[in-house]
Amino acid sequence: MGSTSPGISSLTKVEAIFKNPALYKLASRIPKRDRTRGGRPRRYPDYMVLGFEALISVYESARQAEAELAHPAVWGLIRRIVRERFPNDLSMHLPAEPMRRFHYRYARDRYLSDPDVLAEISSLHREIAAEQARSLGLLDPDGPGSWTKPDLSRLLHADGKVVTSLYKAHPGDTRVDKKTGEVKPVRHEPDAGLHFEGDGETAWGTKFVLMATRTRDERGRIILDLEWVPKPGGEAAVAMACFRRLAPLVPGTQGIVYDTALRGVHHQVLLRELGLIPINRVALQTKGASTPRRKDGRSVEKSAHIEDKQVRHPDGTTRTIQLYSRAGAVGIGELTESGDLAFLELARVRTHRFQDKGGLYRWYNDYALPSTYGGGTVSVRLHATEEDRARRLNRTENVRPIPASDPHFARLYARRNDAESINRGLVDSLYLGRAHSVGHLRQQANLLGYALMVNSLALLTAGRSAPPTARAA
């Protein structure tokens, strides 16, 4: 059954954007005009450039945003919010004439499309978004949950999204002028590429990685970071760079939910260097056929021999058990009479983390042994070591701290649905599902506007749902 709650009006989104303190803080990174060089002064305060950018995600296009701002009710609402926020600062007040699209496009191309300016705004956005997430009770270092049972409020979830290009043509495509016979290049997206999506399908466009966290509220999502993927197949590397720069800002994070684009080498970094639990499935060793078959074409789960352990029975005797992995779970493997390997999965009891003096982390899972093996528990290391590399064992590729068969996996991995919801919301904010602009820098500025709109809505709805005493505080 779908949600029965009412939708959000466009005016509510406009109100949320201009009530968000982040809008005015981010505008501080837009370079000030050099008055010694002369020229006409800026007609609108700097924050209106970012405000207009966020409004494009509300109205789907810059043209429609301009039309909506021309309505006295919309422009009057924005002017009133600004006057109430800055009653004594006339430089922040807006003129009676609404902002036009050409004002926005000039500032976007001159400032927001500058790599250095965009990098500064993006960096400040991460800091502000992390603070706002904590204000909503998210990613709290003293919050609920443990390494054994992570809490949903202390998870990051991320995904890659291909934004369909504004033009369908590819680089190098040409057309013939019917009048002159001249061969001319066709307008195209220079930064687009052919990317593979999670379902194996290909998509032509510009790819970005978006990272978020969320409360249990329907609109409690905070987008923390986003970055362009410059090359097809480079999503995982970009995602890891985002995790590295985001981790110091969100020390209360316990885990990261991602799809199988992250592999063992990336899990090793998350576990060993960042001290975070990767929550995702193990990629299949053999993917099944799309059409049902009796024998061939079935999916095959990835399996590997992990290590041997000595276990002690109650009578004092010892026994060597062989530990294997299957689909990320750890279990005991024994040969049957027919020569096949029987896999007995072990139940995870505890996940614990230790930090070395050098700052690196060590991870272990404790598993319950069946009574036939003496009961008790056996501890298995989760991170890889040089010994594993010498054995050519990719431990982090085959073993998951919380495998798909674990009782807590479904609850945590459900955050993948919100990552898809972010992508769906992004598509809905685009006119005809295509990018607002050309070039990855402009599109990244567009996505920052989308993130600002989403975060603003989360703050506004959380404030209105809070008790009166909490709002007063």
N, C-alpha and C positions, 0 to 999 in steps of 0.2 A: 504494500500500500504506500502510495506517495505521501509527501508531506501535506498536512492540512493547514499549515500556518499560512497567513497571507504573504504575498510577495512584498518586495521593497520598492517603493515609488522612486522615480528619478529625483524628485525634490529631496527625499530623505538622503539619497546618495550625495547630492550636492551639499546639503547641510553637513553631512559627515565629513566630507573632504575639507571644507573650510573651517570646521571646528577642530580639526586634527592639528596639534602643535607641530607635527612633523613637516607639514607643508611649509611653514614659515622658517623652520630651521634649515630645511634642505635648500631653500632659496638663498641662504647666506653663502652658498658655494658658487652662485652665479657671479662672475666677475663684475665689479662695479665699473661704471663708465668713467673714463679719464676726462675730467672736466677741462683739463688744460688743452685738449685737442679740439675743443669746440664741438659743434654739432647739436642737434636737437635733443633735449632731455627725454628720458623715457616717459611715455605717457602713463604706463601702468607699473605698479610695483613688481619687483622680480618674482614674487610668489605667484603672480597670475600666470606666468609661463607654465609652471608646474601644475597650477590649478587647472588651466586649460587642457594640459596633457592628461590629467586624471579625468576631466570631463569627457574627453574623447572615448574613454572606456565606458562611460555612462550612456552616451548618445550614439556610439558606434562609428562616428566619423567626425572630422574637424568641421566639415560643412554643417552638419546637424548641430554640433555644439555651438557654433556661431549663431545659428538660427534660434536655438533655445535661449542663449544668453540675451538675445535681442528682446525677449519677452520681459516686460516690466516686473512680473512676479519673480522670475528667476534672478535677474540682475539685482533687483531690490533685496531679495533674500541674502545674496552674497554680500552686498554692501552693508546690510544691517549686521550680519555676523562679524564682519571685519571691524565695524565701528564699536561693537560691544567688546571685542577682544582687545582693540587698541584705541581706547577712548581719547587718549591724550597725544597720540602719535599721528599727526595729520599726514605724514609721508606714507603711511600704510593705507590710508583711506582711498577708495576708488572713485573715479569721476562718474558723472551721471551717464556718460555714453558707454555702452558695453564694449568689451574687447572684441576685436574682429579677428578673423582667421589669418589675415596677412600679418597682424601683429605677432601672433603665435608662431607662424612659420618662419618669420625673420629671426626671432629669438631662438627657436629650436635649431635652425641651421647654423646660427652664429655661435651659440653657447652649448646647448645640449648635445650637439653632434660633435663637439670638440672632445677628443679622447681624454684629455687631462681633466677637463671640467666634469665630464660624465663619470670618470673614475672617482673623483672627489665626492660627487653627489651619491654615487653608489656605495662608497665606503661609509658615508654618514648615514645613509639609509639603513645599512646593516646594523649600525650601532643603535639607532633610534628604534628600529623594529625589534631588536633584542630587548631593549628596555620596555617597550610596550607589551611584548609577550610576557615578560615577568610581571608587569602590572596586572595582567589578566590571570596570574597564578600559574603560568606555564614555565617550564624549564627551570624550576626552583631547585637550587642545590639542596635545600632542606625539605623538599617536597616528598610526597609519598612514593612508594615503590622501592625496589631493591634490584640488585643485579640478577637475582633469581626470578623475580617477578617485576619487571619494569612497569612503570605506570604510563598510561597513555599521555598524560600531561607533560611527560619528560621525553617525548620522542620527536625526532625530526623526520619528515617524509619529503621525498624529492622525486623528480622524474624529468625526463627530457621531453620537449614539445617542439614539433616542427610547425612553424608558422607559414602557412601557404603564401607564396609570393603574390605581390600585387599584379604582376604580369606573368602570363603563362609561358612566354618565350624563354629559351635557354641561351646562355652566352654563345655567341657565334651564329645564332639564327639570323637570317636575312630575309628581305622581301624585295620584290621588283616593283618599282614605280611604274604604273600602267601608262602614264603619260610620257615619261622621259626614258623609260627602260633602264633607269639607274638602279643598281643594286644597293640597297640601304640596310644598315643594321636595324634590328627590331629592339624596341625597348624591353629590357629584361632586368632581373634582380641579380646584380653582380656577386652578391654574397651567398646566393642560394646553392644548394647541393642536393644530391640524392641520398637521403638518409633512411636507415632501416628503423622501423618502429617495433614496439614490444611484441606485436602479434606476427612479426615477420614480414609485414607489408612494407613497401617502400613509399616514401613521400618526398616530393620536391618542394623545397623551401628553405627557410633559415631556421636553424635549430637552437633552442635555448634550454638551459637547465634551470628549474625553479625549485626553491626549497622553502618549506613552510612548517608550521606547527599549528595546533588548533585546540580549542577548548571543546567541551561537550555541547556547547550551544550551536545552533544550526548555522549561525554566521560568525562563529568564533575563530575564524582563520586569520593567521598572520603570515604573510609572505616575507621571509627573512632575507633571501638573497636570490639573485638571478644572474646568469652569465651566458654569453654567446658561445656556441660550439663551432669553431672555425672550420673543422674538417669532418667529413663523414667518418663515423667510427670513433670519434674523439669524445663522445659523451662522458665516458667513465673518467677520463683524465680531467676534464673540466669539473665534473662533480667532486672529485677528490680535492681539487684546488679550492673549491668553494667550502668544502668541509673543513679544510685546514684553516682558512681565514675566518670561518664562522665559529669554530670551536672555542677560542678564547672568550668570545662574547656571550656564550651560552654554556657556562660551566655546569649547569644543572642537567644537561642532556645525558640520558642513559643509553639510548639506542637510535639507530638510523634505519628507516624502512625504505627499501629500494628494490628495483626489479633485478633480474639476472644480468643486467649490464655490468654490475659490479661483480668481479670474479675474485679468486683467491688472493691475488697480489694486492687487490684493493682492501680486502678484508684484513689482511695482515697489517696494513697501515692503520686501519680503523681500530683494531684491537691493540696493537703494540705501541703505536705512537700517540693516537688520540684517546685511547682508553674508552672506546665506545663499542656497543654491541651491534653488529650488523644483523638485521632481521630481513632475510629474504630466502628464497628457495634455492636449491642447488640446480644448476642447469642440467637438463637431461643428457645422458651419454648418447642416446639415440632417440631422436624425436619421432613420434608415431606418425603414420600416414594420415592424411586428412579424411580418407574414406576407410570404413571398417574392413578389416581382413581377418581371416581365421588365424593365420600364423605370422606371416610377414607384416611388417609395417607397425608393429606394436612399440610403444615407448619403452625405453630401457633406462632405469634409474642408474645414476653414477654410484659406483661402489669401489672401495679400496681397503687394503689391509693397513691398519693404523699402527698398532704396536702389540706386543705381548706383555702380559702382566702376571705377576705371581700373587695368588690369593691364598689366604690361610683359612683352613676349615676349623670348626670348633674343636676338633680332636687334636689340633696342633699340626696336622699334615698340610702340605702346600700343594698347589696345583697351578699349572701355567694355562692361562686362557688367551686365546687370540681375539683381539678386538678389531672389528671391521666397521666401516661406515657404509650406510646406504641412505641416499637422499638426505644426507646431512646428519642422520641419527647414528648413534654409536651402539653397537651390540656385539654379542659373542658369536663367532663363526666356528662351526664344527662340520666336518665332513660326514655325510651320511653313508649308508651302505652302498648306495648307487654311485657314490663319488661326487655328489652335488654338495654345495656349501649351504648349510642351514644357518639362517641368520636369526638370532634371538635378540630383539631390540631391548636395550636397557632404559629404564625410566630415569630421567634427570631429577636429581634431588636438590642440587644446589649449584649455583654459578658464583664464583668468587674471583676477585681481582686484587692483585698486589702491584705496587709501584716500586721499581728499582731506584737506587740512588741516582742513577743517570736520568731518571724521568720516564723511562719506558715502562710499559705495563705487562704483567704476566697474568694469563687467564687460565682457569681450570673449571671443569665440570665434574661434580661428584655424581656417580650413577649407582643405583641400588642393584645389588646382585641378587639373583633368585636363591631360594633356600637350597637348591641342588648344588649351588656353587659356594655354599657356606654362609650366605646372607651378607650383611654388612654393605659397604660401599667400595667403589673403586674410583680413583681420581684420574682424569684424562686431561692432558694439556690441550688447549685450544689454539694457541699461537704456534707458528712454525719456528724452528731453530735450524742451525747449521747441520745438525744431525739429520733432520728431515730432508734437507736439500741434498745431502750426501746419498741418502736412500732414494732420491728422486720422488719423494712424497710431498705432494702439494696439500698439506694438512688443512689449510684454511679454505681450499677449494672444495674439500670433501666433508669437512666437519663443520656443523653450525652450532653456535652456543645454544640457540633455541631452534631446533629443527621443525619442519612442517608437521611432524607427528606429535609434537609436544602439546599438552593441553592449553598452554598459553599462547601458542603461535597464532591461532585464528584471531584471537582478541587483538593482538598487536599488529598483525599483518593487514588487518582491516583498514589501517591507515592508508594503504595503497589506494583504496577507493577515493580518499580525499584528494590524493595526487591527481587522479583521473578527473575529479570534480573541478580542480583548479584549471586543468587543460580545457575542460568543457566550458567553464566560465570565460576563459580567455577567448575561445572561438566565438562565443556568443557576444563578446564585446567588439568583434570585428565586423565591419560592413561586408556582407556576403561571404564571411569567413576568411577574408584575405587581409594581408598586412595593411596597416594604415599608411606605411611609407616605404621608401626604397633605401636599402643600405642597413647593415646590422647596427650601426651606431644610432641611427634614428629609431630603429625598431626596439633597441634596448631602452631608449628613452621612453618609447611608447609603453613598454612593459613596466618600467618604473612607475609610470602614471597608473597603470592597471593595479600594481601592487599597492600604491598609495590609496587608491579607491577601496580596495579590498580591506586593507588594514584599518582605514578610517571607519568603514562600516562596522567592523568588529568592535572597535572602541566605542562607537556611538550606541550600538545595541547593548553592549555590556553595561554601559553607564545607565541606560534607561531601565535595564532589568534589575539593577542593584537596588537594595533597600534604601529608603530615603536617608538614613543615617550614614550609609556608606557613600552615597553621592555627595552629601554635605562635607564629609571628610576629604 
